[in-house]
Amino acid sequence: MWTGDGRLADRITSFQVAQRAGVSQSAVSRVFTKGASVSHKTALKVRQAALELGYRPNILARSLITGKSRIIGLIVAYLDNYFYPLALEKLSNSLQAKGYHVLVFMASNDTQSTDQVIDELLDYQVDGIITASVGISNDLTARCEAAGVPVVLFNRSQDTADHSAVTSNNFAGGQSVAAFFAAAQHQRIGYIGGWEGASTQRDREAGFRDGLAKADLPVYAHGLGQFTVDGAKNAARTMFEKPTTPDAIFIATDHMAFAVMDVIRSEVGLRIPEDVSIIGYDDVPPAAWAAYDLTTVRQRANAMVQETVALMLNKISNPASEPRHIKVDSPLIVRGSAKIPKGWTP
């Protein structure tokens, strides 16, 4: 707070607020501690005194006393994919409702970039770290454990069980797409994946291949879009350069599927779904737009966020709890971008 002559005034303390309100200093602390027990009458007196004095609680100072910053670090690799802004909003709102603040950092796919970001977050004394579709090295895993900072992976898993992870059931989602294409009697079925280092990519493709194998069908064409629009477009162009082209394509994310659909319609001149059936993964809002009307596997973001927050809060309160890997069911949402098999029922 500044004085009238431009000097920085002494910071108002909780002791001064307590004197003004006629309550104890601990009562002031409880009023400004989310979830603490305090009477409505006391809360009104304290907040009125704080308003009159211009008092704001010093969160950083409190964290030095309690050893808890009430801050969760959130690391994300993508924001151009609709799924992640929506998921981050839900994560932030859910954590804030539990009394935590969110500190967002960006990182690329490689673990070196993620490790650098986590290194910074540890310096902020965060109470926990959530990584959204990024990996973490074994060295950083050990450092987080040593610092007592739990890590939960969102929409990404690891081969080891060092950290809790929440994903959709990517393998089952891939299987359901294969079964749908097979039931529609497609024969030349392609796949455009994301970044090969991502567990989501590997599991979706593995489930898809497993489902096709059960129907005695091969993967007719394969490409990688690296989870980018340009990458997906180039993969689609390569697939349709050949004399015989796919009659169905599963694309690992809706974000890439939109790009593939644009290429097929505007550059190749084929119809969807009459000439080519398209299925994506995520069910982001534009998937339901008339321009795309995309059949897709739905990632249930609300359920994934709920599980992620629950795992994080449990690990903060019970550091000895064992890591858990949770896979949220992902239903196939049938729209108009893929031929619907005769007699098909969800």
KAMOFEN-V311721 format. One record per residue. N is the residue number from 1. OMEGA is omega as a letter, one per 30 degrees, with the letter a starting at -180 (* if undefined). Layout:
n:N omega:OMEGA
n:N omega:OMEGA
This chain:
n:1 omega:a
n:2 omega:l
n:3 omega:a
n:4 omega:a
n:5 omega:l
n:6 omega:l
n:7 omega:l
n:8 omega:a
n:9 omega:l
n:10 omega:a
n:11 omega:l
n:12 omega:a
n:13 omega:l
n:14 omega:l
n:15 omega:l
n:16 omega:l
n:17 omega:l
n:18 omega:l
n:19 omega:a
n:20 omega:a
n:21 omega:a
n:22 omega:l
n:23 omega:l
n:24 omega:l
n:25 omega:l
n:26 omega:l
n:27 omega:l
n:28 omega:l
n:29 omega:a
n:30 omega:a
n:31 omega:a
n:32 omega:l
n:33 omega:a
n:34 omega:l
n:35 omega:l
n:36 omega:a
n:37 omega:l
n:38 omega:a
n:39 omega:a
n:40 omega:a
n:41 omega:l
n:42 omega:a
n:43 omega:l
n:44 omega:a
n:45 omega:a
n:46 omega:a
n:47 omega:l
n:48 omega:l
n:49 omega:l
n:50 omega:l
n:51 omega:a
n:52 omega:a
n:53 omega:a
n:54 omega:a
n:55 omega:l
n:56 omega:l
n:57 omega:l
n:58 omega:a
n:59 omega:a
n:60 omega:l
n:61 omega:l
n:62 omega:a
n:63 omega:l
n:64 omega:a
n:65 omega:a
n:66 omega:a
n:67 omega:l
n:68 omega:a
n:69 omega:a
n:70 omega:l
n:71 omega:l
n:72 omega:l
n:73 omega:a
n:74 omega:a
n:75 omega:a
n:76 omega:a
n:77 omega:a
n:78 omega:l
n:79 omega:l
n:80 omega:l
n:81 omega:a
n:82 omega:a
n:83 omega:a
n:84 omega:l
n:85 omega:l
n:86 omega:a
n:87 omega:l
n:88 omega:l
n:89 omega:a
n:90 omega:l
n:91 omega:a
n:92 omega:a
n:93 omega:a
n:94 omega:l
n:95 omega:l
n:96 omega:l
n:97 omega:l
n:98 omega:l
n:99 omega:l
n:100 omega:l
n:101 omega:a
n:102 omega:l
n:103 omega:a
n:104 omega:l
n:105 omega:l
n:106 omega:l
n:107 omega:l
n:108 omega:a
n:109 omega:a
n:110 omega:a
n:111 omega:l
n:112 omega:l
n:113 omega:l
n:114 omega:l
n:115 omega:l
n:116 omega:l
n:117 omega:l
n:118 omega:l
n:119 omega:l
n:120 omega:a
n:121 omega:l
n:122 omega:l
n:123 omega:l
n:124 omega:l
n:125 omega:l
n:126 omega:l
n:127 omega:a
n:128 omega:a
n:129 omega:l
n:130 omega:l
n:131 omega:a
n:132 omega:l
n:133 omega:l
n:134 omega:a
n:135 omega:l
n:136 omega:a
n:137 omega:l
n:138 omega:l
n:139 omega:l
n:140 omega:l
n:141 omega:a
n:142 omega:a
n:143 omega:l
n:144 omega:l
n:145 omega:l
n:146 omega:l
n:147 omega:a
n:148 omega:a
n:149 omega:a
n:150 omega:l
n:151 omega:l
n:152 omega:l
n:153 omega:l
n:154 omega:a
n:155 omega:l
n:156 omega:l
n:157 omega:l
n:158 omega:l
n:159 omega:l
n:160 omega:a
n:161 omega:a
n:162 omega:a
n:163 omega:l
n:164 omega:a
n:165 omega:l
n:166 omega:l
n:167 omega:l
n:168 omega:l
n:169 omega:a
n:170 omega:a
n:171 omega:l
n:172 omega:l
n:173 omega:l
n:174 omega:l
n:175 omega:a
n:176 omega:l
n:177 omega:l
n:178 omega:a
n:179 omega:l
n:180 omega:l
n:181 omega:a
n:182 omega:l
n:183 omega:l
n:184 omega:l
n:185 omega:l
n:186 omega:a
n:187 omega:a
n:188 omega:a
n:189 omega:a
n:190 omega:l
n:191 omega:l
n:192 omega:a
n:193 omega:a
n:194 omega:l
n:195 omega:a
n:196 omega:l
n:197 omega:a
n:198 omega:l
n:199 omega:l
n:200 omega:l
n:201 omega:a
n:202 omega:a
n:203 omega:l
n:204 omega:l
n:205 omega:a
n:206 omega:l
n:207 omega:l
n:208 omega:l
n:209 omega:l
n:210 omega:l
n:211 omega:l
n:212 omega:a
n:213 omega:l
n:214 omega:l
n:215 omega:a
n:216 omega:l
n:217 omega:l
n:218 omega:l
n:219 omega:a
n:220 omega:a
n:221 omega:a
n:222 omega:l
n:223 omega:l
n:224 omega:l
n:225 omega:l
n:226 omega:a
n:227 omega:a
n:228 omega:l
n:229 omega:a
n:230 omega:l
n:231 omega:l
n:232 omega:l
n:233 omega:l
n:234 omega:l
n:235 omega:l
n:236 omega:l
n:237 omega:l
n:238 omega:a
n:239 omega:a
n:240 omega:l
n:241 omega:a
n:242 omega:a
n:243 omega:l
n:244 omega:a
n:245 omega:l
n:246 omega:l
n:247 omega:l
n:248 omega:l
n:249 omega:l
n:250 omega:a
n:251 omega:a
n:252 omega:l
n:253 omega:l
n:254 omega:a
n:255 omega:l
n:256 omega:a
n:257 omega:l
n:258 omega:a
n:259 omega:l
n:260 omega:l
n:261 omega:l
n:262 omega:l
n:263 omega:a
n:264 omega:a
n:265 omega:a
n:266 omega:a
n:267 omega:a
n:268 omega:l
n:269 omega:l
n:270 omega:a
n:271 omega:l
n:272 omega:g
n:273 omega:a
n:274 omega:a
n:275 omega:a
n:276 omega:l
n:277 omega:a
n:278 omega:l
n:279 omega:l
n:280 omega:a
n:281 omega:l
n:282 omega:a
n:283 omega:l
n:284 omega:a
n:285 omega:a
n:286 omega:l
n:287 omega:a
n:288 omega:l
n:289 omega:a
n:290 omega:a
n:291 omega:a
n:292 omega:l
n:293 omega:a
n:294 omega:l
n:295 omega:a
n:296 omega:l
n:297 omega:a
n:298 omega:l
n:299 omega:a
n:300 omega:a
n:301 omega:a
n:302 omega:a
n:303 omega:l
n:304 omega:l
n:305 omega:l
n:306 omega:l
n:307 omega:a
n:308 omega:a
n:309 omega:l
n:310 omega:l
n:311 omega:a
n:312 omega:a
n:313 omega:l
n:314 omega:a
n:315 omega:l
n:316 omega:a
n:317 omega:l
n:318 omega:a
n:319 omega:a
n:320 omega:a
n:321 omega:a
n:322 omega:l
n:323 omega:l
n:324 omega:l
n:325 omega:a
n:326 omega:l
n:327 omega:a
n:328 omega:l
n:329 omega:a
n:330 omega:a
n:331 omega:l
n:332 omega:l
n:333 omega:a
n:334 omega:l
n:335 omega:a
n:336 omega:a
n:337 omega:l
n:338 omega:l
n:339 omega:a
n:340 omega:a
n:341 omega:l
n:342 omega:l
n:343 omega:a
n:344 omega:l
n:345 omega:a
n:346 omega:*
